[in-house]
Amino acid sequence: MAFDLSPSGKGRQLVSGINVTPLVDVMLVLLIIFMIAAPMMTQGVDVDLPETTARPLRQAEAPVIITIAKNGELHFDDVAVSRLLLGQQLQNLAQRRGTEQTILLRADREVPYGLVVAVMADVKEAGFDQLGMITQPPQR
């Protein structure tokens, strides 16, 4: 609340305006904080993909992505799982959506070949025939 001390002789009058400057200051600070924090909120598994010249596949629906991190950790759609749990998740997926679902495997280039083949075998054992590999295009 503010008072008007004008020399008009009336004395003090109540000014009914709202001072929005502090509100605008707070909103600008919050905007800056969210602009800085938003890019840091994206999570994922850091994977160094192998390079290839293959063209991307077209898909009708969103595929399920299985990731094998550099340390051998498995992720089923960005959720860390063990190999046993991965097999169970694939079996459940086959029952819910059928075996026509596309599965994409994203493995770090330093993961042992045996682990990649074992995960591929788990996918095939669950009944999925559409298995693809995620790679990155070669650097020019």
N, CA, C and O of each residue as an XYZ file, in Angstrom:
560
protein
N       0.840     -1.148      0.000
C       0.000      0.000      0.000
C       0.902      1.232      0.000
O       1.911      1.265      0.704
N       0.544      2.228     -0.776
C       1.345      3.440     -0.852
C       0.465      4.652     -0.589
O      -0.745      4.628     -0.816
N       1.094      5.697     -0.112
C       0.376      6.943      0.176
C       0.904      8.039     -0.721
O       2.099      8.106     -1.010
N       0.002      8.894     -1.156
C       0.355     10.012     -2.009
C       0.545     11.244     -1.130
O      -0.389     11.683     -0.459
N       1.734     11.790     -1.134
C       2.027     12.988     -0.334
C       2.094     14.198     -1.256
O       3.097     14.911     -1.279
N       1.059     14.423     -1.993
C       1.052     15.539     -2.944
C       0.841     16.864     -2.207
O       0.205     16.898     -1.154
N       1.371     17.940     -2.757
C       1.227     19.255     -2.109
C      -0.129     19.894     -2.389
O      -0.279     21.107     -2.237
N      -1.106     19.109     -2.790
C      -2.409     19.683     -3.109
C      -3.186     20.107     -1.876
O      -4.241     20.731     -1.991
N      -2.706     19.796     -0.768
C      -3.348     20.251      0.444
C      -4.319     19.236      1.027
O      -4.812     19.424      2.139
N      -4.592     18.200      0.321
C      -5.529     17.212      0.851
C      -4.867     16.293      1.874
O      -5.552     15.638      2.660
N      -3.592     16.247      1.863
C      -2.901     15.370      2.794
C      -2.616     14.016      2.154
O      -2.257     13.930      0.980
N      -2.773     13.023      2.902
C      -2.460     11.678      2.420
C      -3.671     11.045      1.738
O      -4.790     11.072      2.250
N      -3.398     10.461      0.534
C      -4.437      9.738     -0.180
C      -3.927      8.336     -0.478
O      -2.732      8.132     -0.693
N      -4.808      7.406     -0.489
C      -4.463      6.011     -0.772
C      -4.337      5.820     -2.282
O      -5.245      6.178     -3.033
N      -3.199      5.250     -2.731
C      -2.998      4.949     -4.145
C      -3.373      3.487     -4.337
O      -2.814      2.611     -3.678
N      -4.308      3.218     -5.228
C      -4.822      1.860     -5.365
C      -4.137      1.069     -6.462
O      -4.706      0.081     -6.926
N      -2.964      1.442     -6.896
C      -2.241      0.703     -7.926
C      -1.377     -0.387     -7.306
O      -0.930     -0.276     -6.164
N      -1.152     -1.450     -8.090
C      -0.310     -2.558     -7.635
C       1.059     -2.400     -8.283
O       1.165     -2.177     -9.489
N       2.090     -2.515     -7.480
C       3.457     -2.416     -7.984
C       3.855     -3.805     -8.504
O       4.085     -4.717     -7.710
N       3.937     -3.971     -9.831
C       4.220     -5.273    -10.429
C       5.702     -5.497    -10.700
O       6.083     -6.570    -11.168
N       6.527     -4.532    -10.425
C       7.958     -4.676    -10.690
C       8.578     -5.858     -9.943
O       9.312     -6.626    -10.565
N       8.324     -6.047     -8.640
C       8.896     -7.221     -7.976
C       8.366     -8.541     -8.552
O       9.104     -9.524     -8.617
N       7.110     -8.569     -8.965
C       6.549     -9.773     -9.561
C       7.246    -10.108    -10.876
O       7.568    -11.268    -11.135
N       7.475     -9.104    -11.694
C       8.166     -9.315    -12.961
C       9.598     -9.769    -12.715
O      10.093    -10.644    -13.426
N      10.269     -9.199    -11.734
C      11.634     -9.617    -11.402
C      11.690    -11.089    -11.007
O      12.561    -11.829    -11.464
N      10.770    -11.502    -10.165
C      10.736    -12.905     -9.724
C      10.450    -13.829    -10.899
O      11.079    -14.879    -11.027
N       9.518    -13.454    -11.749
C       9.180    -14.294    -12.907
C      10.360    -14.424    -13.869
O      10.600    -15.506    -14.405
N      11.095    -13.341    -14.093
C      12.267    -13.416    -14.975
C      13.353    -14.310    -14.388
O      13.997    -15.065    -15.117
N      13.559    -14.231    -13.087
C      14.551    -15.100    -12.442
C      14.125    -16.565    -12.574
O      14.954    -17.421    -12.882
N      12.844    -16.860    -12.346
C      12.361    -18.242    -12.497
C      12.495    -18.725    -13.934
O      12.862    -19.876    -14.166
N      12.207    -17.873    -14.884
C      12.353    -18.236    -16.286
C      13.791    -18.601    -16.609
O      14.044    -19.595    -17.289
N      14.719    -17.814    -16.133
C      16.146    -18.098    -16.380
C      16.552    -19.408    -15.725
O      17.284    -20.196    -16.325
N      16.091    -19.652    -14.513
C      16.430    -20.909    -13.822
C      15.905    -22.099    -14.599
O      16.622    -23.085    -14.770
N      14.662    -22.032    -15.077
C      14.105    -23.156    -15.830
C      14.778    -23.332    -17.184
O      14.918    -24.458    -17.661
N      15.196    -22.239    -17.806
C      15.895    -22.352    -19.081
C      17.244    -23.030    -18.908
O      17.688    -23.762    -19.793
N      17.892    -22.800    -17.793
C      19.183    -23.428    -17.541
C      19.010    -24.874    -17.085
O      19.794    -25.740    -17.472
N      17.993    -25.144    -16.268
C      17.817    -26.477    -15.690
C      17.167    -27.470    -16.648
O      17.403    -28.671    -16.519
N      16.362    -27.017    -17.599
C      15.622    -27.928    -18.477
C      16.531    -28.853    -19.287
O      16.251    -30.050    -19.345
N      17.595    -28.367    -19.912
C      18.453    -29.303    -20.660
C      19.148    -30.334    -19.778
O      19.505    -31.411    -20.255
N      19.344    -30.022    -18.513
C      20.009    -30.964    -17.617
C      19.065    -32.053    -17.116
O      19.517    -33.033    -16.523
N      17.770    -31.898    -17.344
C      16.802    -32.857    -16.832
C      16.639    -34.067    -17.748
O      16.013    -35.048    -17.347
N      17.174    -34.028    -18.946
C      17.064    -35.175    -19.834
C      18.031    -36.249    -19.371
O      19.208    -35.989    -19.120
N      17.514    -37.443    -19.265
C      18.336    -38.553    -18.810
C      18.468    -39.566    -19.929
O      17.681    -39.575    -20.876
N      19.432    -40.386    -19.811
C      19.640    -41.441    -20.785
C      20.929    -42.164    -20.469
O      21.678    -41.779    -19.572
N      21.167    -43.201    -21.211
C      22.366    -43.988    -21.043
C      23.366    -43.519    -22.091
O      23.048    -43.459    -23.279
N      24.560    -43.189    -21.654
C      25.593    -42.717    -22.567
C      26.181    -43.912    -23.304
O      26.821    -44.773    -22.700
N      25.960    -43.955    -24.609
C      26.407    -45.080    -25.425
C      27.179    -44.533    -26.617
O      26.709    -43.628    -27.307
N      28.360    -45.082    -26.857
C      29.166    -44.728    -28.020
C      28.810    -45.715    -29.124
O      29.329    -46.831    -29.151
N      27.930    -45.312    -30.032
C      27.407    -46.215    -31.059
C      28.434    -46.453    -32.155
O      29.230    -45.569    -32.474
N      28.411    -47.662    -32.735
C      29.280    -47.909    -33.888
C      28.769    -47.153    -35.104
O      27.589    -46.810    -35.183
N      29.667    -46.895    -36.054
C      29.294    -46.154    -37.253
C      28.982    -47.111    -38.387
O      29.615    -48.159    -38.520
N      28.001    -46.747    -39.205
C      27.631    -47.544    -40.368
C      27.017    -46.642    -41.419
O      26.597    -45.525    -41.117
N      26.964    -47.122    -42.652
C      26.391    -46.335    -43.738
C      24.977    -46.786    -44.080
O      24.419    -46.320    -45.073
N      24.390    -47.660    -43.306
C      23.038    -48.155    -43.578
C      22.008    -47.041    -43.415
O      22.171    -46.142    -42.590
N      20.949    -47.117    -44.213
C      19.873    -46.130    -44.117
C      18.922    -46.508    -42.993
O      18.786    -47.689    -42.672
N      18.253    -45.511    -42.382
C      17.300    -45.811    -41.313
C      16.067    -46.530    -41.839
O      15.661    -46.336    -42.985
N      15.471    -47.370    -40.978
C      14.264    -48.112    -41.321
C      13.029    -47.283    -41.001
O      13.028    -46.503    -40.049
N      11.986    -47.450    -41.790
C      10.711    -46.789    -41.503
C       9.882    -47.701    -40.623
O       9.844    -48.915    -40.824
N       9.210    -47.099    -39.634
C       8.425    -47.878    -38.693
C       7.064    -47.246    -38.502
O       6.927    -46.023    -38.489
N       6.044    -48.104    -38.351
C       4.679    -47.617    -38.175
C       4.431    -47.151    -36.743
O       3.686    -46.195    -36.528
N       5.035    -47.802    -35.774
C       4.830    -47.443    -34.369
C       6.173    -47.342    -33.668
O       7.202    -47.760    -34.199
N       6.146    -46.788    -32.482
C       7.393    -46.589    -31.723
C       7.980    -47.948    -31.322
O       7.276    -48.780    -30.750
N       9.253    -48.174    -31.617
C       9.864    -49.450    -31.263
C      10.274    -49.483    -29.792
O      10.358    -48.456    -29.118
N      10.523    -50.695    -29.327
C      11.083    -50.896    -27.991
C      12.601    -50.886    -28.154
O      13.141    -51.549    -29.039
N      13.283    -50.132    -27.299
C      14.738    -50.009    -27.416
C      15.400    -50.689    -26.230
O      15.101    -50.393    -25.073
N      16.306    -51.606    -26.542
C      17.132    -52.263    -25.528
C      18.535    -51.693    -25.668
O      19.117    -51.721    -26.753
N      19.076    -51.176    -24.572
C      20.390    -50.544    -24.588
C      21.371    -51.371    -23.768
O      21.049    -51.829    -22.672
N      22.562    -51.554    -24.308
C      23.655    -52.187    -23.570
C      24.730    -51.128    -23.393
O      25.358    -50.699    -24.361
N      24.939    -50.706    -22.146
C      25.910    -49.661    -21.849
C      27.333    -50.224    -21.908
O      27.536    -51.434    -22.011
N      28.290    -49.335    -21.843
C      29.708    -49.706    -21.928
C      30.110    -50.704    -20.848
O      30.935    -51.588    -21.078
N      29.510    -50.549    -19.657
C      29.852    -51.450    -18.542
C      29.036    -52.744    -18.567
O      29.134    -53.545    -17.637
N      28.234    -52.963    -19.610
C      27.452    -54.187    -19.735
C      26.067    -54.100    -19.111
O      25.333    -55.088    -19.099
N      25.705    -52.949    -18.602
C      24.393    -52.770    -17.975
C      23.312    -52.733    -19.048
O      23.463    -52.057    -20.066
N      22.218    -53.464    -18.816
C      21.112    -53.528    -19.772
C      20.007    -52.566    -19.372
O      19.727    -52.379    -18.188
N      19.379    -51.956    -20.378
C      18.249    -51.048    -20.154
C      17.143    -51.419    -21.127
O      17.375    -51.523    -22.332
N      15.950    -51.616    -20.607
C      14.764    -51.902    -21.415
C      13.922    -50.635    -21.417
O      13.285    -50.310    -20.414
N      13.915    -49.913    -22.543
C      13.249    -48.605    -22.628
C      13.694    -47.682    -21.495
O      12.856    -47.123    -20.788
N      15.000    -47.517    -21.319
C      15.619    -46.623    -20.336
C      15.392    -47.029    -18.883
O      15.564    -46.205    -17.984
N      15.013    -48.276    -18.634
C      14.885    -48.797    -17.268
C      15.924    -49.904    -17.115
O      15.932    -50.861    -17.889
N      16.801    -49.775    -16.115
C      17.855    -50.762    -15.916
C      17.250    -52.111    -15.523
O      16.400    -52.189    -14.636
N      17.703    -53.172    -16.200
C      17.208    -54.522    -15.942
C      18.373    -55.501    -15.989
O      19.432    -55.203    -16.541
N      18.158    -56.681    -15.398
C      19.117    -57.773    -15.531
C      18.736    -58.594    -16.762
O      17.688    -58.352    -17.361
N      19.567    -59.555    -17.147
C      19.237    -60.378    -18.316
C      17.999    -61.219    -18.061
O      17.187    -61.421    -18.964
N      17.847    -61.713    -16.836
C      16.666    -62.506    -16.497
C      15.407    -61.656    -16.594
O      14.406    -62.077    -17.173
N      15.465    -60.456    -16.024
C      14.314    -59.559    -16.074
C      14.033    -59.093    -17.503
O      12.876    -58.883    -17.868
N      15.077    -58.932    -18.309
C      14.893    -58.567    -19.710
C      14.091    -59.642    -20.434
O      13.177    -59.333    -21.198
N      14.432    -60.895    -20.194
C      13.686    -61.997    -20.810
C      12.224    -61.985    -20.398
O      11.339    -62.214    -21.223
N      11.967    -61.715    -19.113
C      10.581    -61.657    -18.636
C       9.841    -60.472    -19.255
O       8.678    -60.600    -19.636
N      10.510    -59.318    -19.358
C       9.883    -58.148    -19.971
C       9.540    -58.422    -21.437
O       8.481    -58.018    -21.916
N      10.427    -59.102    -22.139
C      10.171    -59.425    -23.544
C       9.005    -60.400    -23.677
O       8.190    -60.272    -24.590
N       8.922    -61.372    -22.774
C       7.797    -62.333    -22.798
C       6.483    -61.596    -22.555
O       5.492    -61.846    -23.241
N       6.474    -60.681    -21.569
C       5.264    -59.900    -21.288
C       4.880    -59.031    -22.488
O       3.700    -58.905    -22.817
N       5.874    -58.440    -23.132
C       5.618    -57.607    -24.307
C       5.029    -58.436    -25.443
O       4.125    -57.984    -26.146
N       5.540    -59.642    -25.617
C       5.024    -60.521    -26.668
C       3.567    -60.894    -26.397
O       2.775    -61.001    -27.334
N       3.206    -61.090    -25.137
C       1.824    -61.427    -24.799
C       0.899    -60.225    -24.987
O      -0.235    -60.380    -25.439
N       1.381    -59.021    -24.641
C       0.536    -57.830    -24.724
C       0.370    -57.329    -26.156
O      -0.750    -57.078    -26.601
N       1.476    -57.185    -26.876
C       1.437    -56.559    -28.200
C       1.619    -57.529    -29.349
O       1.412    -57.159    -30.505
N       1.993    -58.735    -29.063
C       2.288    -59.682    -30.132
C       3.749    -59.605    -30.533
O       4.479    -58.708    -30.111
N       4.162    -60.554    -31.351
C       5.574    -60.625    -31.736
C       5.887    -59.809    -32.985
O       6.995    -59.893    -33.516
N       4.926    -59.023    -33.457
C       5.175    -58.148    -34.607
C       5.839    -56.840    -34.195
O       6.223    -56.045    -35.053
N       5.976    -56.612    -32.908
C       6.599    -55.392    -32.375
C       8.063    -55.336    -32.805
O       8.767    -56.345    -32.770
N       8.514    -54.149    -33.210
C       9.913    -53.960    -33.592
C      10.752    -53.722    -32.341
O      10.398    -52.902    -31.494
N      11.851    -54.433    -32.231
C      12.805    -54.283    -31.132
C      14.095    -53.718    -31.729
O      14.609    -54.244    -32.716
N      14.611    -52.652    -31.130
C      15.882    -52.078    -31.572
C      16.920    -52.256    -30.477
O      16.653    -52.008    -29.301
N      18.104    -52.688    -30.879
C      19.203    -52.924    -29.940
C      20.234    -51.825    -30.133
O      20.717    -51.592    -31.241
N      20.561    -51.156    -29.038
C      21.536    -50.057    -29.048
C      22.675    -50.467    -28.118
O      22.504    -50.478    -26.899
N      23.828    -50.802    -28.680
C      24.944    -51.288    -27.875
C      26.171    -50.423    -28.092
O      26.463    -50.011    -29.214
N      26.883    -50.152    -27.012
C      28.132    -49.403    -27.085
C      29.133    -50.205    -27.908
O      29.119    -51.436    -27.887
N      29.998    -49.507    -28.628
C      30.958    -50.205    -29.485
C      31.978    -51.025    -28.693
O      32.618    -51.910    -29.260
N      32.143    -50.751    -27.401
C      33.121    -51.481    -26.604
C      32.516    -52.640    -25.807
O      33.216    -53.287    -25.028
N      31.235    -52.902    -25.995
C      30.589    -54.038    -25.329
C      31.080    -55.318    -25.997
O      31.165    -55.370    -27.224
N      31.403    -56.351    -25.222
C      31.842    -57.617    -25.831
C      30.769    -58.178    -26.769
O      29.574    -58.127    -26.474
N      31.214    -58.699    -27.877
C      30.322    -59.236    -28.900
C      29.432    -60.343    -28.338
O      28.273    -60.475    -28.734
N      29.970    -61.125    -27.428
C      29.201    -62.222    -26.843
C      27.961    -61.736    -26.106
O      26.915    -62.382    -26.173
N      28.058    -60.620    -25.412
C      26.901    -60.078    -24.688
C      25.841    -59.586    -25.664
O      24.647    -59.790    -25.443
N      26.274    -58.938    -26.745
C      25.324    -58.457    -27.757
C      24.580    -59.640    -28.379
O      23.363    -59.587    -28.552
N      25.302    -60.695    -28.710
C      24.683    -61.881    -29.309
C      23.750    -62.559    -28.307
O      22.695    -63.059    -28.696
N      24.118    -62.583    -27.037
C      23.259    -63.198    -26.022
C      21.940    -62.433    -25.881
O      20.881    -63.044    -25.743
N      22.002    -61.113    -25.916
C      20.769    -60.309    -25.839
C      19.938    -60.520    -27.099
O      18.712    -60.606    -27.025
N      20.592    -60.603    -28.254
C      19.864    -60.871    -29.488
C      19.171    -62.233    -29.418
O      18.046    -62.386    -29.894
N      19.839    -63.208    -28.829
C      19.235    -64.533    -28.665
C      18.038    -64.469    -27.720
O      17.042    -65.159    -27.939
N      18.123    -63.648    -26.669
C      16.986    -63.488    -25.752
C      15.780    -62.895    -26.471
O      14.642    -63.298    -26.230
N      16.038    -61.936    -27.355
C      14.951    -61.318    -28.121
C      14.315    -62.343    -29.056
O      13.091    -62.429    -29.150
N      15.144    -63.113    -29.740
C      14.627    -64.142    -30.655
C      13.886    -65.237    -29.889
O      12.874    -65.754    -30.363
N      14.388    -65.587    -28.709
C      13.752    -66.622    -27.892
C      12.359    -66.181    -27.429
O      11.466    -67.014    -27.269
N      12.176    -64.891    -27.218
C      10.872    -64.376    -26.811
C       9.889    -64.375    -27.975
O       8.694    -64.158    -27.772
N      10.379    -64.617    -29.200
C       9.493    -64.738    -30.353
C       9.492    -63.552    -31.293
O       8.718    -63.539    -32.250
N      10.324    -62.562    -31.059
C      10.350    -61.380    -31.914
C      11.264    -61.622    -33.109
O      12.398    -62.076    -32.962
N      10.747    -61.309    -34.295
C      11.539    -61.492    -35.514
C      12.089    -60.177    -36.044
O      13.068    -60.173    -36.790
N      11.477    -59.071    -35.671
C      11.904    -57.774    -36.169
C      12.870    -57.135    -35.171
O      12.466    -56.408    -34.263
N      14.141    -57.425    -35.365
C      15.197    -56.921    -34.487
C      16.145    -56.081    -35.324
O      16.684    -56.553    -36.325
N      16.347    -54.847    -34.919
C      17.253    -53.944    -35.626
C      18.336    -53.438    -34.697
O      18.227    -53.551    -33.476
N      19.383    -52.878    -35.284
C      20.493    -52.323    -34.523
C      20.508    -50.808    -34.729
O      20.327    -50.326    -35.847
N      20.723    -50.073    -33.657
C      20.850    -48.627    -33.747
C      22.333    -48.290    -33.870
O      23.149    -48.686    -33.039
N      22.658    -47.553    -34.921
C      24.043    -47.120    -35.147
C      24.025    -45.627    -35.440
O      22.964    -45.002    -35.445
N      25.176    -45.070    -35.679
C      25.241    -43.668    -36.059
C      25.962    -43.564    -37.389
O      26.800    -44.409    -37.704
N      25.651    -42.536    -38.179
C      26.325    -42.393    -39.472
C      27.803    -42.059    -39.272
O      28.171    -41.482    -38.248
N      28.654    -42.414    -40.239
C      30.087    -42.116    -40.083
C      30.349    -40.611    -40.082
O      29.651    -39.838    -40.738
N      31.368    -40.224    -39.332
C      31.776    -38.812    -39.261
C      32.487    -38.446    -40.561
O      33.308    -39.206    -41.074
N      32.158    -37.280    -41.075
C      32.799    -36.860    -42.348
C      33.826    -35.812    -42.094
O      34.468    -35.337    -43.031
